[in-house]
Amino acid sequence: MPLLTRPDFESAVRDALRHYTQIDLLAANALLQAPLLTGPGSGAATPQSLQTLLDETAKALFSGERDHRLNRVMDSTYLHPALKNPT
């Protein structure tokens, strides 16, 4: 697969975060074809490997003490959201 354009990459990241907890939707994400996940030695790209990459990246980006609040927001909004109350 050719490299993603910046707008396509940004869209794929947004979609991956939006669908982080939905493996079936994450399986269709364009990032699964990106060299970041399919490069030499990376093994097969799976939705679970994309989840791991997103989780590790969020932790690395927001690892500073000043970023603790941003890390909590990212975690509670995308990575480990509270279950929605069925109505």
PyRosetta script that sets phi, psi and omega in degrees:
from pyrosetta import init, pose_from_sequence

init()
pose = pose_from_sequence("MPLLTRPDFESAVRDALRHYTQIDLLAANALLQAPLLTGPGSGAATPQSLQTLLDETAKALFSGERDHRLNRVMDSTYLHPALKNPT")
pose.set_psi(1, 137.3)
pose.set_omega(1, 177.6)
pose.set_phi(2, -66.6)
pose.set_psi(2, 159.6)
pose.set_omega(2, 177.8)
pose.set_phi(3, -60.3)
pose.set_psi(3, 146.6)
pose.set_omega(3, 177.6)
pose.set_phi(4, -75.8)
pose.set_psi(4, 142.8)
pose.set_omega(4, 171.7)
pose.set_phi(5, -69.4)
pose.set_psi(5, 163.8)
pose.set_omega(5, -179.6)
pose.set_phi(6, -58.7)
pose.set_psi(6, -47.2)
pose.set_omega(6, 177.7)
pose.set_phi(7, -60.3)
pose.set_psi(7, -38.9)
pose.set_omega(7, 178.8)
pose.set_phi(8, -67.5)
pose.set_psi(8, -38.9)
pose.set_omega(8, 177.1)
pose.set_phi(9, -63.0)
pose.set_psi(9, -46.9)
pose.set_omega(9, 179.8)
pose.set_phi(10, -60.9)
pose.set_psi(10, -41.4)
pose.set_omega(10, 178.0)
pose.set_phi(11, -64.2)
pose.set_psi(11, -42.0)
pose.set_omega(11, 179.5)
pose.set_phi(12, -65.2)
pose.set_psi(12, -38.2)
pose.set_omega(12, 177.8)
pose.set_phi(13, -65.8)
pose.set_psi(13, -45.8)
pose.set_omega(13, 177.8)
pose.set_phi(14, -58.5)
pose.set_psi(14, -45.3)
pose.set_omega(14, 179.5)
pose.set_phi(15, -64.5)
pose.set_psi(15, -39.3)
pose.set_omega(15, 179.2)
pose.set_phi(16, -63.4)
pose.set_psi(16, -41.6)
pose.set_omega(16, 177.7)
pose.set_phi(17, -66.8)
pose.set_psi(17, -42.6)
pose.set_omega(17, -179.6)
pose.set_phi(18, -62.3)
pose.set_psi(18, -35.3)
pose.set_omega(18, -176.4)
pose.set_phi(19, -105.9)
pose.set_psi(19, 16.8)
pose.set_omega(19, -175.0)
pose.set_phi(20, -50.5)
pose.set_psi(20, -40.9)
pose.set_omega(20, -176.1)
pose.set_phi(21, -92.0)
pose.set_psi(21, -1.0)
pose.set_omega(21, -177.8)
pose.set_phi(22, -112.3)
pose.set_psi(22, 90.5)
pose.set_omega(22, -174.8)
pose.set_phi(23, -54.5)
pose.set_psi(23, -40.5)
pose.set_omega(23, -178.1)
pose.set_phi(24, -63.0)
pose.set_psi(24, -38.5)
pose.set_omega(24, 177.9)
pose.set_phi(25, -77.6)
pose.set_psi(25, -35.7)
pose.set_omega(25, 179.3)
pose.set_phi(26, -65.5)
pose.set_psi(26, -28.2)
pose.set_omega(26, -179.2)
pose.set_phi(27, -63.3)
pose.set_psi(27, -21.8)
pose.set_omega(27, -179.2)
pose.set_phi(28, -95.4)
pose.set_psi(28, 3.4)
pose.set_omega(28, -175.4)
pose.set_phi(29, -71.3)
pose.set_psi(29, 137.8)
pose.set_omega(29, -178.6)
pose.set_phi(30, -62.6)
pose.set_psi(30, -23.4)
pose.set_omega(30, -179.8)
pose.set_phi(31, -64.9)
pose.set_psi(31, -21.6)
pose.set_omega(31, 178.2)
pose.set_phi(32, -67.3)
pose.set_psi(32, -15.7)
pose.set_omega(32, 177.8)
pose.set_phi(33, -100.6)
pose.set_psi(33, -4.8)
pose.set_omega(33, -175.6)
pose.set_phi(34, -74.8)
pose.set_psi(34, 145.6)
pose.set_omega(34, 178.9)
pose.set_phi(35, -55.3)
pose.set_psi(35, -25.8)
pose.set_omega(35, 178.7)
pose.set_phi(36, -57.5)
pose.set_psi(36, -35.2)
pose.set_omega(36, 180.0)
pose.set_phi(37, -104.5)
pose.set_psi(37, -15.2)
pose.set_omega(37, -175.2)
pose.set_phi(38, -114.3)
pose.set_psi(38, 6.9)
pose.set_omega(38, -177.8)
pose.set_phi(39, -66.7)
pose.set_psi(39, 172.5)
pose.set_omega(39, -179.7)
pose.set_phi(40, -57.1)
pose.set_psi(40, 134.6)
pose.set_omega(40, 177.2)
pose.set_phi(41, 79.1)
pose.set_psi(41, 1.3)
pose.set_omega(41, -177.4)
pose.set_phi(42, -91.1)
pose.set_psi(42, -9.3)
pose.set_omega(42, -178.7)
pose.set_phi(43, 75.2)
pose.set_psi(43, -170.5)
pose.set_omega(43, -179.6)
pose.set_phi(44, -74.8)
pose.set_psi(44, 136.1)
pose.set_omega(44, 177.5)
pose.set_phi(45, -78.4)
pose.set_psi(45, 123.3)
pose.set_omega(45, 179.8)
pose.set_phi(46, -127.8)
pose.set_psi(46, 162.8)
pose.set_omega(46, 174.4)
pose.set_phi(47, -56.5)
pose.set_psi(47, -35.5)
pose.set_omega(47, 179.2)
pose.set_phi(48, -67.0)
pose.set_psi(48, -37.4)
pose.set_omega(48, 177.6)
pose.set_phi(49, -68.2)
pose.set_psi(49, -33.5)
pose.set_omega(49, 175.5)
pose.set_phi(50, -67.8)
pose.set_psi(50, -41.2)
pose.set_omega(50, 176.0)
pose.set_phi(51, -59.0)
pose.set_psi(51, -46.0)
pose.set_omega(51, -179.8)
pose.set_phi(52, -60.7)
pose.set_psi(52, -44.6)
pose.set_omega(52, 179.4)
pose.set_phi(53, -62.2)
pose.set_psi(53, -44.1)
pose.set_omega(53, 178.9)
pose.set_phi(54, -63.0)
pose.set_psi(54, -42.8)
pose.set_omega(54, -179.9)
pose.set_phi(55, -64.0)
pose.set_psi(55, -47.5)
pose.set_omega(55, -179.7)
pose.set_phi(56, -65.0)
pose.set_psi(56, -38.2)
pose.set_omega(56, 179.6)
pose.set_phi(57, -66.6)
pose.set_psi(57, -43.7)
pose.set_omega(57, 178.3)
pose.set_phi(58, -61.4)
pose.set_psi(58, -43.2)
pose.set_omega(58, 178.4)
pose.set_phi(59, -62.5)
pose.set_psi(59, -41.5)
pose.set_omega(59, -179.5)
pose.set_phi(60, -68.9)
pose.set_psi(60, -40.3)
pose.set_omega(60, -178.8)
pose.set_phi(61, -67.7)
pose.set_psi(61, -34.2)
pose.set_omega(61, -175.3)
pose.set_phi(62, -115.3)
pose.set_psi(62, 42.5)
pose.set_omega(62, -175.7)
pose.set_phi(63, -88.5)
pose.set_psi(63, -16.3)
pose.set_omega(63, -179.6)
pose.set_phi(64, -74.5)
pose.set_psi(64, 157.4)
pose.set_omega(64, -178.9)
pose.set_phi(65, -60.8)
pose.set_psi(65, -36.6)
pose.set_omega(65, 179.7)
pose.set_phi(66, -69.3)
pose.set_psi(66, -19.5)
pose.set_omega(66, -177.5)
pose.set_phi(67, -95.1)
pose.set_psi(67, 4.2)
pose.set_omega(67, -176.2)
pose.set_phi(68, -56.5)
pose.set_psi(68, -44.0)
pose.set_omega(68, -179.6)
pose.set_phi(69, -64.2)
pose.set_psi(69, -42.8)
pose.set_omega(69, 178.0)
pose.set_phi(70, -62.5)
pose.set_psi(70, -38.9)
pose.set_omega(70, 178.4)
pose.set_phi(71, -62.6)
pose.set_psi(71, -42.9)
pose.set_omega(71, 178.6)
pose.set_phi(72, -63.5)
pose.set_psi(72, -41.1)
pose.set_omega(72, 179.2)
pose.set_phi(73, -63.8)
pose.set_psi(73, -46.8)
pose.set_omega(73, -179.9)
pose.set_phi(74, -61.5)
pose.set_psi(74, -44.0)
pose.set_omega(74, -178.5)
pose.set_phi(75, -65.4)
pose.set_psi(75, -47.8)
pose.set_omega(75, -176.2)
pose.set_phi(76, -77.5)
pose.set_psi(76, -21.1)
pose.set_omega(76, 179.0)
pose.set_phi(77, -86.6)
pose.set_psi(77, -44.7)
pose.set_omega(77, -172.9)
pose.set_phi(78, -113.6)
pose.set_psi(78, -47.3)
pose.set_omega(78, -169.4)
pose.set_phi(79, -81.1)
pose.set_psi(79, -39.8)
pose.set_omega(79, -179.5)
pose.set_phi(80, -139.8)
pose.set_psi(80, 62.8)
pose.set_omega(80, -177.5)
pose.set_phi(81, -68.7)
pose.set_psi(81, 152.8)
pose.set_omega(81, 174.5)
pose.set_phi(82, -67.1)
pose.set_psi(82, 147.6)
pose.set_omega(82, 178.3)
pose.set_phi(83, -65.2)
pose.set_psi(83, 139.5)
pose.set_omega(83, 178.2)
pose.set_phi(84, -72.3)
pose.set_psi(84, 142.4)
pose.set_omega(84, 178.8)
pose.set_phi(85, -80.7)
pose.set_psi(85, 113.8)
pose.set_omega(85, 179.7)
pose.set_phi(86, -66.9)
pose.set_psi(86, 132.4)
pose.set_omega(86, 179.8)
pose.set_phi(87, -123.3)
pose.dump_pdb("model.pdb")
